[in-house]
Amino acid sequence: MRCKPANTPMEANVDLSFDDNHTLDDLGKYMRLIRKLFYLTVTRSDITFAVGVLIRFMHQPRKTHWLVAIMILAYIKSCPEKGLVYMKHEHVRIFRYSDSGYAGDRGGCCTFV
């Protein structure tokens, strides 16, 4: 892919909800790209927010949304060394935390091992 490198996955303060452009002709192409980017967020947490924003527009993507998706690809190309690496270790414990105060539940904080 030939493109200029991008310093960020998405420009700040871009309003993607208002766009007068017509919807994309190839909806499937956009959906496939967003699904691949979403899968990539497992190891690339730096693109999670930008991909999450684009997922909101999967029902009616426009040219602006496509251009932001391409910018995410340019960002990934410019810094391939970023991301999470999962390595197998015998003594690793993984903890999950849940905010049980969400939606008014007063049950306290839960920790799962």
PyMOL commands that set and color helices and strands:
alter all, ss='L'
color gray80, all
select helices_A, chain A and resi 27-40+45-55+63-78+102-104
alter helices_A, ss='H'
color red, helices_A
select strands_A, chain A and resi 96-98+110-112
alter strands_A, ss='S'
color yellow, strands_A
deselect
rebuild
show_as cartoon
